[in-house]
Amino acid sequence: MSEIIRVGMADMKSAHAGKRLRTTGLGSCVGIIIYDEKTSSAVMAHIMLPDSQNTSAPVKRAKFADTAIEDMINYFLGQRIPKHRLRAKIAGGAQMFSFSNSDTFRIGPRNTEAVKQLLSDASIRIVFEDTGGTSGRTIEFNPEDQRLEIRTVHKGVVTA
């Protein structure tokens, strides 16, 4: 059994073959996995908000989609892995607050939209996504075979 590296909220970690990345508690948050098949390396981030633009205090960069994705890409570039080889899988972004149509409470959909746009802008193809709905998720990614396991509350397990 391979070692599991836990990725907390507003956190980002990397792994190679022989290790797996796991994050829990994806409600409105989005779990982003960017990986390179050739080197069996991956980075997972558990983002909480779409962007860091309206934040004045020092922040944990993995909390925001814009800064987390920038750091994830830079990790691979620092390993001399060309950006054109990178692929992504995403999960989460649930609409956890059904009592309001206000944009303020559309955190999950806003997170998902931001992640998809930022990855598109970086020319990183999303090869799988399990986003939306109203249920929380736990995800686990294996860099060796690029399999993502998604456990959704009251819905079971999907592997992609």
N, C-alpha and C positions, 0 to 999 in steps of 0.2 A: 504494500500500500504506500502510495507516495505522500510526502509531507504536505500538509495544508497550510497555506499562508493566508491569514485572516486580514481582510481589508475592512477597516472600520468606516464609519460615516466621515465624510470629508477627508478621505484617506486615499492613497495611491501606493501600489506596490507592484513589483515585477517578479517574474518567475520563469524558470526554464524547465526543460524536460525533467521529470522526476519529482516535480512539485506541482501543486494545484493552487489556484487562487479562489477564495470564497469570500462573499460578502452577504450579510443578512440585513433584514429590515428595509428592503427597497419598497417603500410605499410610493410617495411622490418623487423620491430620489431616483436617479438613473445609474445603473451599473454599466460602465463602458469598458469593453475589452478591446485593446488594439494588439495585434499579434503579427508575427512573421513565421510562416510555415517552415521556411528553409532552415532557420536556426532554432525552431521550437521555443521561441521566447515570446513573452506576453507581458503586458502591463494592464492592470485593472484599476479603475478609479470609481469611487462611490460619490457622485456629485449630488449636492443638495439644492443648488440654485443655478439659473441659466447663465448669469454673468456677474462679473465683479465690478462693473462700471460705476455703480452707485454706492460703493463701499469706501469709506474714508479711512477706517482703521486698518492696521495690518491684518491680513487674512491668511488663512490656510488655503493655499492655492488649489488644492484638490476639492475644495468645497464648491467651486464654481466650474461650470462647463468650459468656459472660454480659457481659463488659466490651466485647468486640468488637462485638457486636450493639447494645449501648447506644450506642457511639460511632458506628456506622454510621447508626443512626436519627437521632442528633443532628446528623450531617453534613447530612442532608436537611432536617431542621427548620431548621437554620441557613441553608439556601438558600431557605427559605420554601416548601418542597415539602411539601404535606400528606401525612401518614402514610397516609391511605386510598388514595393512588395508588401506594404502594410494593408491589413484588412481589419474590419471591426465587427463586433457583435454587441448589441445593446439590449438591456431589459430594465423594466421598471416604469416609472413615469405614470403611475396610477393616479386617478382623480379621487383623492381621499376625502374631499369635502363636497358632498353632493347637495348641500343646502344653499349654495349660492352660484350664480353664473358670473360673478365678478371675476375679472382677470386676476385679481389679487389671490383668489383661492384656486386658480387653475395652475397651481405650481407644477404638478406632474406633466400635463400637456405642454406647458411652457418649457420645462426642462427637456422633454423629448424633442420638441421643435428646435431648440437651441443646439442640442447635440447633433441632430441630423444635419442642420445647416453648417455647423462648424466642421464636421467631418467631410461634407460635400465640398466646402470651400478649400479644405486641405487635400482634396482629391483622394480621400480614403473611402473605399467602398464598404458599405454596410452589407455583410453577407447574410446576416440574420438579425431579426429584432422580435422581441416579445414585449411590447409596450402597451400602455393604456389600461383600461379596465378599472376596477375598483378594489383589487386585492393586492396585498403585499407579496413580495417574492424574496427568495434566497437563490443566489446563483453560485455556481462553481465551474471554473474553467480549467481544462487540462491543456497546457501548451504543447504537449507531445503529440496529441491527436486532434487538437483544436475543437474538442467537444465541449459544449456548454450545456450544463444541466440546470434547468430552471424549476424550482419548487414554488408553486403558487398556492397561497392559502385557499383551502377548500376546493382546489382544482387538480391537485396531483403534480406529477413530474413530467417534464418534456425535455428531450435531449436533442440538441441541434449541433 
